[in-house]
Amino acid sequence: MGSDILKNFSEWIKPSLISRKMPVAVIERPGYSYSLMNSKETLSLGKRLKSSKSKTLYLKRKPTWVFIKKKLLAISSTEIRNLNSKKQVG
């Protein structure tokens, strides 16, 4: 999930169940970064792994999560979907 969605994760239906069933990777998004990393929103995600361990996230005991910081793109998933649908039409 993007770090912009993390802010509302505790409001999802059964967030604790989601994080117990699968590990979570939180990808940094512009304007939503480290301020959320130690917030109450991350409590239901379980133990935070170092980003260097992200490739083995699926092997770890759940609930587990990782924060991944990469080069940021200032484009939303909605914009990506819209661009993709225009390509399919044209």
WOQUIPE-V501525 format. One record per residue. N is the residue number from 1. PSI is psi in whole degrees, -180 to 180 (999 if undefined). D_LAST is the distance of its C-alpha to the last C-alpha in Angstrom with 2 decimals. Layout:
N;PSI;D_LAST
N;PSI;D_LAST
//
This chain:
1;154;29.74
2;151;29.23
3;-20;32.46
4;-29;31.08
5;-28;31.15
6;-35;34.61
7;-33;36.17
8;6;35.54
9;-37;36.00
10;-16;39.53
11;-7;38.20
12;165;36.00
13;120;37.47
14;59;40.00
15;-35;39.04
16;-38;42.18
17;-42;41.28
18;-49;37.84
19;-23;39.47
20;-26;42.23
21;-30;39.84
22;147;37.58
23;157;37.80
24;132;35.61
25;124;33.91
26;119;33.44
27;129;31.05
28;137;31.95
29;152;29.66
30;129;30.30
31;-6;33.23
32;89;34.17
33;-119;36.27
34;-18;39.90
35;-27;41.17
36;-12;39.99
37;-29;41.31
38;29;44.84
39;173;44.12
40;-24;44.83
41;-25;41.16
42;-9;41.67
43;-42;44.82
44;-11;43.15
45;-16;41.17
46;-147;44.45
47;132;45.53
48;130;43.46
49;157;43.14
50;146;42.97
51;-24;39.49
52;-17;40.94
53;7;41.37
54;-30;37.73
55;-19;37.17
56;14;39.96
57;-43;39.04
58;-19;38.44
59;-15;41.97
60;156;43.71
61;137;45.58
62;154;43.73
63;135;43.30
64;148;42.07
65;165;39.41
66;146;38.34
67;125;36.89
68;122;34.48
69;119;34.14
70;-176;31.55
71;127;29.82
72;140;28.34
73;131;24.81
74;58;24.58
75;138;21.32
76;163;21.45
77;-31;20.06
78;-43;18.43
79;-40;16.57
80;-46;15.53
81;-42;14.32
82;-42;12.35
83;-41;10.70
84;-40;10.11
85;-33;8.70
86;-36;6.08
87;-38;5.26
88;-33;5.67
89;-44;3.80
90;999;0.00
//
